[in-house]
Amino acid sequence: MVLTPVVCYWNGTEINSGTWRSLQAGDELDEEALIWRMWTMFVLFACRNRKVLESRSLANDERITFLETQLKEAKYTAEDADRKYEEVGSVVAVV
């Protein structure tokens, strides 16, 4: 499993990928350490998911901007085609 570096803070304590690796060790834990390990893993997953969602949001914003530009171009092309069609129709009507 490849993990990208993630740094989160929980109650002023830095939780990073190094913390994650230490959590994967199969040490015998008392109940408090087990709860801390589970909570830390939850926080790490939440931070990762937040970063993924932020990344997707930025990608979606870029895509929306691109699609809005394409829509403007398509409207301009359609209006230009309508104008030319009307011009040809008026020339044909005169002849």
C-alpha positions in Angstrom: 0.0 0.0 0.0 1.4 3.4 -1.0 0.4 6.3 1.1 0.9 9.9 0.2 2.1 12.2 3.0 -0.7 13.7 4.9 -0.4 15.9 8.0 -3.4 16.5 10.2 -3.7 18.1 13.6 -6.0 16.8 16.3 -6.1 18.5 19.7 -2.8 20.1 18.8 -1.1 16.8 18.1 0.4 16.3 14.6 -0.8 13.1 13.0 1.1 12.2 9.8 2.0 9.2 7.7 4.6 8.2 10.2 1.9 7.9 12.8 0.0 5.8 10.3 2.9 3.4 9.8 3.2 3.1 13.6 -0.5 2.3 13.8 -0.1 -0.6 11.4 2.3 -2.4 13.7 0.8 -5.3 15.4 1.6 -4.3 19.0 -0.4 -5.5 21.9 -2.4 -2.5 23.1 -4.4 -1.7 26.2 -7.9 -0.4 25.7 -6.9 3.3 25.8 -4.1 2.8 23.2 -6.5 0.8 21.0 -9.1 3.6 21.2 -6.4 6.2 20.4 -5.2 4.1 17.5 -8.7 3.8 16.1 -9.5 7.5 16.5 -6.1 8.4 14.9 -6.9 6.1 11.9 -10.3 7.8 11.6 -8.7 11.2 11.6 -6.1 10.2 9.0 -8.8 8.8 6.7 -10.9 11.9 7.2 -8.0 14.1 6.3 -7.2 12.0 3.2 -10.8 12.1 2.1 -11.0 15.9 2.6 -7.9 16.3 0.4 -9.4 14.0 -2.2 -12.7 16.0 -2.2 -10.8 19.3 -2.4 -8.8 18.0 -5.3 -12.0 16.8 -7.1 -13.7 20.1 -6.4 -10.8 22.0 -8.0 -10.9 19.6 -11.0 -14.7 20.1 -11.2 -14.3 23.9 -11.1 -11.8 23.7 -14.0 -14.1 21.5 -16.0 -17.1 23.8 -15.3 -15.1 26.8 -16.6 -14.0 24.8 -19.7 -17.6 23.8 -20.4 -18.9 27.3 -19.9 -16.4 28.5 -22.4 -17.5 25.8 -24.9 -21.1 26.8 -24.4 -20.4 30.4 -25.1 -18.6 29.4 -28.3 -21.4 27.1 -29.3 -24.0 29.9 -28.8 -21.9 32.3 -30.9 -21.5 29.7 -33.7 -25.3 29.0 -33.6 -26.2 32.7 -33.7 -23.7 33.2 -36.6 -25.2 30.3 -38.5 -28.8 31.7 -37.9 -27.6 35.1 -39.2 -26.1 33.6 -42.3 -29.2 31.5 -42.9 -31.4 34.6 -42.7 -29.0 36.4 -45.1 -29.2 33.6 -47.7 -33.0 33.4 -47.3 -33.3 37.1 -48.0 -31.1 36.9 -51.1 -33.1 33.9 -52.4 -36.3 35.8 -51.8 -35.1 38.7 -53.8 -34.0 36.6 -56.8 
